[in-house]
């Protein structure tokens, strides 16, 4: 007693003359080892479907087709499977798929997108309405729409009003 943590040192068991304290320490350490959980900690979040539960003979249902590519004179499709997320998407050859309606619908959509130009896809800019001969767009009653230069006094000032459209 009377020492700080800075004064603590590691000493061999042979040099100590307190067998009861050593025995209590060893019992405490062995109890801690048996209480610890064994194995790997579980991951947080949604449980994943394990590989062992996947039946290779089961036919999976196609949710939608994401993309396609031409490879070795055949089309392959990127498939989103029903009940699975984007991480489970796979590339499948057309011969392995039995969803002709979904394939036809996807290919029609792709053909219609090919015919559209980039100019048609752009959003048209909004037109600004010009309000000419506005009497008082400002709240300054001393100089409602006056101009500073004498040369431009005869010209009307164009006012772009706050329109609701």
SVG drawing of the C-alpha trace seen along z (x, -y; Angstrom):
<svg xmlns="http://www.w3.org/2000/svg" viewBox="-49 -64 62 94">
<polyline fill="none" stroke="black" stroke-width="0.4" points="0.0,0.0 1.0,-3.6 2.3,-3.0 0.9,-4.3 0.4,-2.4 3.7,-3.9 5.4,-1.8 3.9,1.5 6.4,4.1 6.2,7.7 7.9,10.1 8.5,13.9 6.2,16.0 9.1,17.6 10.2,14.2 6.7,13.4 5.8,14.5 2.0,14.3 0.6,17.7 -3.0,16.8 -3.1,13.7 -1.4,15.6 -4.0,18.4 -6.9,15.9 -5.4,14.3 -5.1,17.7 -8.7,18.7 -9.9,15.4 -8.0,15.8 -9.3,19.3 -12.9,18.2 -12.5,15.4 -11.3,17.9 -14.3,20.2 -16.8,17.3 -15.6,16.0 -17.7,16.8 -16.0,19.0 -16.3,18.6 -16.7,15.7 -19.0,12.7 -22.1,12.4 -22.3,9.6 -24.9,6.9 -27.6,6.2 -29.9,8.2 -29.1,12.0 -27.9,13.2 -29.1,16.3 -26.5,19.0 -25.0,20.8 -26.0,24.2 -29.7,23.2 -29.5,22.5 -30.8,25.3 -28.9,25.5 -31.8,27.3 -34.4,24.7 -35.6,22.3 -35.4,18.7 -37.9,16.1 -36.8,13.1 -37.8,9.7 -36.4,7.6 -33.7,7.3 -31.1,4.6 -28.8,4.6 -27.7,6.7 -24.6,7.3 -23.7,9.2 -21.1,11.9 -20.0,14.7 -23.0,14.2 -25.5,14.5 -27.1,12.1 -26.4,12.2 -28.7,10.4 -28.0,8.9 -30.8,10.3 -32.3,9.0 -33.8,12.0 -37.1,11.7 -36.5,11.5 -32.8,10.5 -31.1,7.1 -28.6,5.6 -25.7,7.5 -27.2,10.8 -27.6,9.7 -26.1,12.1 -25.2,12.3 -27.2,15.1 -27.2,16.2 -30.6,16.0 -30.7,19.8 -30.8,20.2 -33.8,17.9 -37.4,18.9 -39.0,15.4 -39.6,14.5 -42.2,11.9 -39.8,10.0 -37.0,10.2 -39.3,8.9 -40.5,6.0 -36.9,5.1 -35.7,5.3 -38.6,3.1 -37.7,0.5 -34.0,0.6 -35.0,0.1 -37.2,-2.9 -34.3,-4.5 -31.9,-4.0 -34.1,-6.1 -34.2,-9.1 -31.6,-11.8 -29.9,-13.5 -31.4,-16.7 -34.9,-15.3 -33.9,-14.1 -32.8,-17.5 -35.3,-19.6 -36.6,-22.7 -35.6,-25.9 -38.5,-27.9 -39.5,-31.1 -39.4,-34.4 -42.3,-36.7 -41.4,-40.3 -43.7,-42.9 -43.2,-46.1 -44.5,-49.5 -44.8,-48.4 -45.6,-51.5 -44.2,-50.6 -42.1,-47.5 -40.2,-49.0 -41.3,-50.5 -39.3,-53.7 -42.0,-56.3 -39.6,-59.2 -38.2,-57.5 -40.6,-54.7 -38.7,-53.6 -36.5,-56.5 -33.2,-56.3 -30.1,-58.0 -28.8,-59.1 -30.6,-61.9 -30.0,-60.1 -32.1,-57.1 -35.0,-59.0 -37.2,-58.5 -36.7,-54.7 -39.0,-52.5 -37.4,-50.2 -38.2,-46.5 -39.3,-44.8 -39.3,-41.1 -42.0,-40.6 -42.5,-37.9 -44.8,-35.6 -46.5,-32.5 -46.0,-30.3"/>
</svg>
